[in-house]
Amino acid sequence: MIQLSGLKKKFSSRLAVDDLTLSVPRGEIFGLLGHNGAGKSTAIGMMLGQVWPTSGEVKICGHDVTSHRAQALKKVGAIFEAPAFYDYLSGWTNLEILSHYTAPTSRERIREVVEWVGLTGRERSKVKTYSHGMRARLALAQTLLPQPELLILDEPGSGLDPEGIAEMRQTILRLHRELGLTILLSSHLLTEVEQLCTRIAVLNQGRKVFEGQITEVKAARQRVALQTPDFAAATALLRERGLISGADGGRFISLANGNSTADVTRALVSAGIAVEGIWQHEQTLEDFYLDLVKPPPLPANKN
């Protein structure tokens, strides 16, 4: 559904997206992650034909966006940046007006999407009376008007309270499950991405630094949490005996191949170092992401 090949975008002297190659197959919920300025919005802008690439290829639904934009985006719904509505008009009237930007939409279709996003009963109220969550639902309704096969959602949970975030998550999952939509989701809410997406890509300073399954993320680095009165002494002993391959954060150790938590416990206790707790720590998406994008350590001062 989405195919990016060697995609680059340069603004003056700044390279916003650098050699991005990415593939999102039909039926997937795909997460695009990165901090502010990492290149996410620029990449999505190029997918939607709103930002012209410096070089590379953008194909959506099998069509080149730069040369056949209308055909490429015919079955695409998108929330990109802050959705704008006519606050003095009703949600229903907004959807009628917005539908004419693509193609006239029947009343039955508008009623259907209003029901899908949970706005039934408030569709005739003026948008200025809507809560932030209701405005987010109206934005999602707009994306569904052209009966899309692909949704591109840029920060759909931005500004929502926890209840609104949970409702948005359930709506996205239902749209994927019941309508079979392919969804590209850009978000800084890592726990939401972890619950929604099957695969992710991480951008850092315009470059892709990871692409893979969420399950790969969790298995990428199984760490062990070690609680002991003297972590430094404990890890020094464990390194000396070849039981661990690394330690970080004053809390975590990485076991060397073939060793277990029982081996670690036995070695520490026999050396007189108390073990207050030791357990397998499953890496979260947040752990993985922060490790991936953190800047390299500064070189040691030799003076």
N, C-alpha and C positions, 0 to 999 in steps of 0.2 A: 504493500500500500504506500509506503514511503521508501524512497531510495535516494540517498545523497552520496555523491561520488566526488572526492577531492574538492569539497566545497570551501571556498575562501571568500571573506569579505573584509575589505580594508577601508577604513575611514581616515582619509588623509594619511598620516604616518602610523596610525594604530591598526593592528591586525586584530579584528574582533572575532573572526572565526578562521581557523587555520587548518586546512587540509582535512575537513570533516567528512568521513565516510560512515554511513549509517544505513541500516536496513530494518524496517519494521514490517513484518509479515501480516497478512490478513488475520483478524480475530484476536490480536494480542493487545494487552494493556501495557504500554511501554512507558517507562519513566525517564525523563530527561532532567538531570540534576546538575547543579552548579551554583556557586555563590553569585551575588550581584556583580555583573561585569564579566562573567565567565563566558558569555556568548550565547546563552539559551534563547533569549528573545530575538537576537539577530538571526539565529538559525531558523526559528519559527517564522520570523518575518520573511525570510527567503522562501520557506515552504509555501507561504500564502501569497507570494508574488508581491509583497509590499516593500521588500528590500531587494535590490538588484545585486546578484552575486558578482564579485570581482572575477572569479573563475570557478570552474567546477560545474556539476550537473545536479539539478533538482527534479526528481520525478515523483509525482503524486498520482496514485491510481493508474500508473503506467504511462502517464503523459508528462512531457517536459513543461514545467511551470513557466519558464522564461519565454518559450515560443508558443505554447498552447494553454495559456492560463485558464481561460474559461472552461475548457474541456477538463483540465487537470483538477479544477476545484469544484466541478459540478456536483459531486457527491461528498463534499467536505463541509462540516460545520465547525466553527471555531470561536473560542473565547480568547481574544488576544488583547493584552493590556487592559485598560479600564473600560468596560462596556458603557456606552453612552445611551441614555434613554430620554424621552420627553417627559419630564417629571409632572407636567400639568395634564398629561393624558393618561388614560387607563393602561394597564398592562396589556389588555386585549388590543387596544388601538395601536400601541407601540408595535406589537407583533404583526398587525396588519400592514403597518407602514414599512417595517423592516423586511417583510416578506417580498415587497416589491423591488428591493434592491437586487434580488436574484430572479424570482419568478412569482407571479400571483399565486397565492395559497388559499385553498378552500377553507371555509369556516369549520368544516369537519376536521381538517388537519390541525388548525389552530386549537380547537377544543381538545383534540387528542394530545397535543404536546403540553397544553396547560395541565391536563390530568397526569401526564407522565412525570412532570416535575413537581406536582403537589401544590399547584396554585388555584385549584378549583375552589370557587367561592370568593376569591379575591381578584379574579382577573378583570373585573369591571371597576376596581378601585384605582384611584390615581396613583401613579408610581411614587409620588412624593410622600405617600403614606406608608410605603413599603419599608420593612426592616432591611438591614443589610443582607440577611439570609434570603429574604424574598427577592431582592434585586438579583442575587446570585442565581436563584432559580429561574428568574425571568431571562437572564443571560443564557442559561442552559437551554431554556425553551427556544430561544432564538436560533441556537445552533441546530436544533432538531427540525426546524421548519422545512428545509429542502430534502427531508428524508435521507440523511447522509449515510454513507457507509464508513466514513472516517470522521472521528472527532479529534480536534487539536485544541487542548485546553491548557492555557497559560495561567498558572496560579489560580485555579478555580476556587480554592478555599481561602484566598487572601482576605484577611479582615474578619473572617467568621469566628464566632465564639465556638467553644468545644461542641455544643449541641449542633450548631450549624455545620461544622466540619463533619461530624458523624453522619448527619442527614445527607450531605453532599456525597460522602463516600458510598453510602447505601444506594443512592440514586445512580451513581456512576456504575456500580457493580450490577445493578438491575438492568441498566441500558445495555451493558456489555452482554449480560447473560440472556436477556429476553429478546433483544434486537440484533444480537450478533455483531455489534459495532467494534471496529478497530479503534483504539484510543491511544493517542500520544498525550501524556500528561507531564507538564513541567511544574515542579513544585519545590518549595523549600521546606515543606512539612514532611520530614523524612519518615516519621512513623506512618503517615498516610500512604506514602509511596510504597513502603514495605508491605502494607496490608492490601494495596490495590494492584501492584504491578507484578508481572511475571518476569520482566527483563528490564534492565536499566542501562543508561549510558551516563557517564560523568564527564562534564566539561570543566576544564581548569585553564584560565587565561587563553580561551579560544580553542584549545586543543582537547580532543577526546583522550582521556587518561584511563578509561575503563568502559567496557561493554560486556555484559553477560547476564546470566540468570541470577535472580535474587537468591536462589538456593546456593549458587556459587559463592555469593557474598558471605553467607553464613558459614560456609565451610572453608572460606579462604584462609582464615587464620584462627584455629581453635586455640583459645588461650585458657590458662588455668589461673584462677584467682587464689592468691596465697596470703593469708593473714598471719603475721608473726611479729613479735616485738621488735625484731631487728631485721628488716627486709634486706638491707645491704649485706649484712653478714651471711644471711641465709642464701642469697643468690650467689655470693662469692663462693661459698662452699659447694653449691650445686653445679656451678660452672666448672669448678676444679675437678669434680667427679664425673663430669660429662653427662649430667642428667638433664640439663636444660640447654636450649640453643639461644635463649634471649630472655630479657626481662625489661619491663617498662612501667612507668607510672607509679612506681613504688608499691605496686599491687599485683601486677600480672607477670606470669612466667610462661614461656613457650617450651614445652617438653621436647627434648631431643628424641630422635626416632627410637622406638622400642621401649621407651620408659613410660611409667605410669605415675599417677598421683600417690599410689602406695609406696613406690620406690622413693619418691621425694620425701614423703612423710617419715619413712624409715631412716633415711640418711640424716635428716635434720634432728630427729629425736635422739638418734645414737650419738650425735655430736653435741647434744645438750641444748639445742635451739628449739624452743617451744613452737608448736604449730597450733594456732588458735582456730584456724579454719583453712580448708583447701577444697576447691570445687571447680568443675568444668564451667567455663564462661563462654556461652554462645555469643558470638559477635553479632551486634545489631548493625543495621544499615547505617545508623549514625556513627558508630565506632569506625566502620569501614570507610565511610565518606570523609570523616575528619582526618583519619590517617592518610587518606589518599591525597587530600588537597593541602595538608599542612606544609608550610614552607620548610625547606631543608635547614638543618641546624647551621648556625654561623660557624665558620672555621675557628678553631681554638687560637687564642692570642699567644704567640710563641715568645713574646717579650716578658 
